Amino acid sequence: MSTMNISLPETLKTFVDLQVSQRGYGTSSEYVRELIRKDQDRLQLRELLMNGAGSAPTAPVNGTYFDGLRDRVHQAIRTHSPR
């Protein structure tokens, strides 16, 4: 694992220390790693949403669509479940 040193104003360091103690992190590094992972997830979701917003419209989703989706999920479960 690589090491990165960061400088924080005292108010931010106090905030990080408080989050570590109140939320059960072992170290400030664990807290910062989780923040970075959440930001990565947020950026990935934003990209997916922007791609969806820029795509061509499709047919409206209705009950038939969800029935078919439910059937496909049940079929996949039956196909991949251990016997």
N, CA, C and O of each residue as an XYZ file, in Angstrom:
332
protein
N       0.843     -1.169      0.000
C       0.000      0.000      0.000
C       0.888      1.233      0.000
O       1.911      1.264      0.685
N       0.508      2.235     -0.755
C       1.254      3.488     -0.811
C       0.882      4.378      0.362
O      -0.155      4.203      1.002
N       1.758      5.336      0.624
C       1.523      6.286      1.695
C       1.354      7.672      1.100
O       2.053      8.046      0.158
N       0.407      8.440      1.666
C       0.191      9.818      1.248
C      -0.001     10.647      2.503
O      -0.824     10.318      3.357
N       0.749     11.707      2.607
C       0.601     12.612      3.747
C      -0.210     13.812      3.293
O       0.024     14.361      2.216
N      -1.167     14.216      4.125
C      -1.954     15.401      3.814
C      -1.909     16.353      4.999
O      -1.769     15.936      6.148
N      -2.031     17.634      4.697
C      -2.071     18.652      5.748
C      -3.496     19.157      5.850
O      -4.141     19.442      4.841
N      -3.982     19.265      7.075
C      -5.329     19.744      7.324
C      -5.288     20.894      8.308
O      -4.468     20.908      9.225
N      -6.181     21.867      8.116
C      -6.321     22.876      9.166
C      -6.821     22.190     10.440
O      -7.419     21.116     10.375
N      -6.583     22.792     11.563
C      -6.936     22.180     12.846
C      -8.423     21.833     12.919
O      -8.788     20.810     13.498
N      -9.285     22.672     12.339
C     -10.722     22.401     12.407
C     -11.078     21.118     11.653
O     -11.927     20.352     12.108
N     -10.438     20.877     10.507
C     -10.710     19.643      9.760
C     -10.124     18.431     10.465
O     -10.744     17.368     10.488
N      -8.937     18.577     11.040
C      -8.345     17.462     11.774
C      -9.237     17.081     12.956
O      -9.448     15.897     13.221
N      -9.757     18.078     13.659
C     -10.667     17.813     14.777
C     -11.908     17.075     14.284
O     -12.364     16.125     14.920
N     -12.449     17.511     13.158
C     -13.621     16.853     12.586
C     -13.318     15.397     12.238
O     -14.105     14.507     12.560
N     -12.181     15.148     11.582
C     -11.796     13.781     11.209
C     -11.637     12.932     12.463
O     -12.148     11.814     12.523
N     -10.943     13.445     13.450
C     -10.752     12.695     14.700
C     -12.089     12.349     15.347
O     -12.264     11.248     15.869
N     -13.021     13.278     15.314
C     -14.346     13.036     15.886
C     -15.079     11.945     15.111
O     -15.718     11.080     15.709
N     -14.990     11.983     13.779
C     -15.646     10.961     12.967
C     -15.045      9.584     13.236
O     -15.764      8.589     13.321
N     -13.751      9.538     13.366
C     -13.067      8.262     13.638
C     -13.554      7.681     14.958
O     -13.850      6.489     15.042
N     -13.639      8.511     15.979
C     -14.037      7.982     17.291
C     -15.527      7.672     17.358
O     -15.915      6.675     17.966
N     -16.365      8.497     16.750
C     -17.811      8.296     16.852
C     -18.338      7.224     15.908
O     -19.352      6.592     16.203
N     -17.674      7.011     14.790
C     -18.216      6.099     13.792
C     -17.473      4.771     13.732
O     -17.734      3.957     12.846
N     -16.567      4.544     14.647
C     -15.955      3.232     14.781
C     -14.806      2.917     13.836
O     -14.480      1.748     13.631
N     -14.194      3.930     13.266
C     -13.014      3.674     12.430
C     -11.813      3.430     13.322
O     -11.721      3.986     14.417
N     -10.898      2.604     12.859
C      -9.698      2.346     13.636
C      -8.695      3.470     13.532
O      -7.984      3.775     14.490
N      -8.640      4.095     12.343
C      -7.676      5.167     12.109
C      -8.291      6.213     11.190
O      -9.316      5.982     10.549
N      -7.642      7.356     11.146
C      -8.096      8.394     10.216
C      -7.912      7.938      8.771
O      -8.660      8.359      7.889
N      -6.931      7.088      8.526
C      -6.724      6.560      7.169
C      -7.923      5.743      6.708
O      -8.325      5.839      5.548
N      -8.500      4.940      7.600
C      -9.694      4.163      7.243
C     -10.840      5.091      6.859
O     -11.562      4.835      5.896
N     -10.999      6.166      7.616
C     -12.064      7.132      7.338
C     -11.853      7.787      5.973
O     -12.787      7.882      5.178
N     -10.652      8.229      5.708
C     -10.353      8.894      4.429
C     -10.518      7.915      3.271
O     -11.044      8.289      2.223
N     -10.081      6.674      3.437
C     -10.256      5.667      2.370
C     -11.738      5.479      2.055
O     -12.118      5.388      0.887
N     -12.582      5.421      3.097
C     -14.015      5.261      2.849
C     -14.586      6.469      2.118
O     -15.415      6.315      1.221
N     -14.152      7.662      2.489
C     -14.615      8.863      1.781
C     -14.238      8.812      0.306
O     -15.039      9.169     -0.557
N     -13.028      8.371      0.022
C     -12.573      8.287     -1.364
C     -13.379      7.243     -2.122
O     -13.779      7.484     -3.261
N     -13.626      6.083     -1.510
C     -14.439      5.047     -2.168
C     -15.846      5.562     -2.463
O     -16.386      5.320     -3.543
N     -16.437      6.271     -1.505
C     -17.777      6.818     -1.720
C     -17.773      7.839     -2.844
O     -18.727      7.909     -3.618
N     -16.719      8.627     -2.944
C     -16.630      9.604     -4.028
C     -16.482      8.901     -5.371
O     -17.067      9.335     -6.364
N     -15.706      7.821     -5.412
C     -15.597      7.028     -6.640
C     -16.962      6.485     -7.045
O     -17.334      6.550     -8.217
N     -17.711      5.948     -6.081
C     -19.057      5.436     -6.361
C     -19.967      6.544     -6.883
O     -20.727      6.335     -7.828
N     -19.888      7.712     -6.269
C     -20.715      8.844     -6.685
C     -20.392      9.256     -8.120
O     -21.295      9.526     -8.911
N     -19.107      9.302     -8.450
C     -18.703      9.671     -9.811
C     -19.155      8.623    -10.826
O     -19.584      8.971    -11.926
N     -19.063      7.347    -10.464
C     -19.515      6.282    -11.357
C     -21.021      6.378    -11.584
O     -21.491      6.234    -12.712
N     -21.776      6.621    -10.514
C     -23.227      6.769    -10.643
C     -23.561      7.975    -11.511
O     -24.456      7.904    -12.353
N     -22.855      9.069    -11.314
C     -23.101     10.271    -12.119
C     -22.857      9.983    -13.596
O     -23.632     10.408    -14.453
N     -21.781      9.261    -13.890
C     -21.488      8.915    -15.278
C     -22.604      8.056    -15.876
O     -23.030      8.285    -17.008
N     -23.074      7.073    -15.117
C     -24.168      6.234    -15.600
C     -25.426      7.057    -15.844
O     -26.109      6.873    -16.852
N     -25.735      7.970    -14.914
C     -26.919      8.809    -15.077
C     -26.792      9.732    -16.280
O     -27.757      9.922    -17.021
N     -25.620     10.301    -16.479
C     -25.416     11.186    -17.625
C     -25.507     10.406    -18.934
O     -26.070     10.895    -19.913
N     -24.957      9.205    -18.950
C     -25.072      8.362    -20.152
C     -26.526      8.020    -20.428
O     -26.962      8.035    -21.579
N     -27.276      7.712    -19.381
C     -28.690      7.408    -19.545
C     -29.469      8.616    -20.030
O     -30.338      8.498    -20.894
N     -29.159      9.776    -19.473
C     -29.861     10.999    -19.869
C     -29.573     11.349    -21.324
O     -30.416     11.937    -22.002
N     -28.393     10.992    -21.802
C     -28.020     11.305    -23.182
C     -28.436     10.246    -24.180
O     -28.244     10.435    -25.381
N     -28.998      9.142    -23.727
C     -29.367      8.065    -24.643
C     -30.750      8.322    -25.229
O     -31.520      9.143    -24.732
N     -31.033      7.602    -26.288
C     -32.325      7.754    -26.958
C     -33.443      7.253    -26.058
O     -33.257      6.298    -25.304
N     -34.605      7.896    -26.135
C     -35.747      7.430    -25.341
C     -36.171      6.025    -25.755
O     -35.997      5.623    -26.906
N     -36.722      5.295    -24.812
C     -37.225      3.948    -25.078
C     -38.710      3.910    -24.747
O     -39.302      4.913    -24.347
N     -39.283      2.762    -24.919
C     -40.702      2.601    -24.603
C     -40.913      2.798    -23.103
O     -40.028      2.478    -22.310
N     -42.059      3.314    -22.711
C     -42.335      3.487    -21.284
C     -42.305      2.142    -20.545
O     -42.658      1.101    -21.098
N     -41.884      2.200    -19.310
C     -41.846      1.005    -18.468
C     -43.226      0.836    -17.845
O     -43.802      1.785    -17.313
N     -43.747     -0.385    -17.920
C     -45.073     -0.657    -17.358
C     -45.055     -1.988    -16.614
O     -43.996     -2.591    -16.436
N     -46.205     -2.434    -16.190
C     -46.297     -3.679    -15.427
C     -45.789     -4.880    -16.190
O     -45.190     -5.779    -15.599
N     -46.015     -4.914    -17.498
C     -45.537     -6.036    -18.319
C     -44.014     -6.109    -18.297
O     -43.441     -7.195    -18.213
N     -43.367     -4.965    -18.371
C     -41.908     -4.930    -18.313
C     -41.420     -5.556    -17.003
O     -40.518     -6.394    -17.009
N     -42.020     -5.145    -15.881
C     -41.582     -5.670    -14.582
C     -41.923     -7.142    -14.418
O     -41.174     -7.873    -13.771
N     -43.018     -7.588    -14.980
C     -43.343     -9.023    -14.960
C     -42.273     -9.820    -15.687
O     -41.822    -10.856    -15.199
N     -41.867     -9.334    -16.858
C     -40.810    -10.004    -17.620
C     -39.486     -9.996    -16.889
O     -38.762    -10.992    -16.889
N     -39.170     -8.879    -16.270
C     -37.933     -8.774    -15.504
C     -37.944     -9.754    -14.334
O     -36.948    -10.429    -14.074
N     -39.070     -9.831    -13.634
C     -39.214    -10.767    -12.520
C     -39.037    -12.206    -13.000
O     -38.373    -13.007    -12.341
N     -39.628    -12.529    -14.142
C     -39.494    -13.883    -14.703
C     -38.042    -14.204    -15.031
O     -37.573    -15.311    -14.769
N     -37.329    -13.232    -15.606
C     -35.914    -13.466    -15.951
C     -35.077    -13.676    -14.700
O     -34.172    -14.511    -14.696
N     -35.362    -12.937    -13.644
C     -34.619    -13.106    -12.388
C     -34.888    -14.481    -11.800
O     -33.961    -15.175    -11.381
N     -36.154    -14.874    -11.768
C     -36.484    -16.202    -11.232
C     -35.832    -17.303    -12.058
O     -35.348    -18.289    -11.502
N     -35.813    -17.147    -13.371
C     -35.175    -18.145    -14.243
C     -33.674    -18.200    -13.964
O     -33.096    -19.285    -13.900
N     -33.049    -17.053    -13.800
C     -31.611    -17.017    -13.510
C     -31.317    -17.686    -12.174
O     -30.315    -18.389    -12.038
N     -32.178    -17.474    -11.192
C     -31.984    -18.104     -9.882
C     -32.089    -19.616    -10.012
O     -31.272    -20.351     -9.457
N     -33.090    -20.076    -10.741
C     -33.251    -21.525    -10.926
C     -32.066    -22.121    -11.683
O     -31.614    -23.221    -11.365
N     -31.572    -21.408    -12.668
C     -30.452    -21.896    -13.484
C     -29.150    -21.962    -12.705
O     -28.351    -22.877    -12.900
N     -28.933    -20.989    -11.817
C     -27.651    -20.905    -11.139
C     -27.657    -21.422     -9.699
O     -26.619    -21.398     -9.038
N     -28.782    -21.878     -9.213
C     -28.807    -22.373     -7.838
C     -28.255    -23.795     -7.790
O     -28.489    -24.593     -8.699
N     -27.510    -24.109     -6.706
C     -26.959    -25.467     -6.576
C     -28.071    -26.485     -6.405
O     -29.107    -26.198     -5.805
N     -27.853    -27.632     -6.917
C     -28.858    -28.700     -6.867
C     -28.528    -29.695     -5.798
O     -29.262    -30.664     -5.610
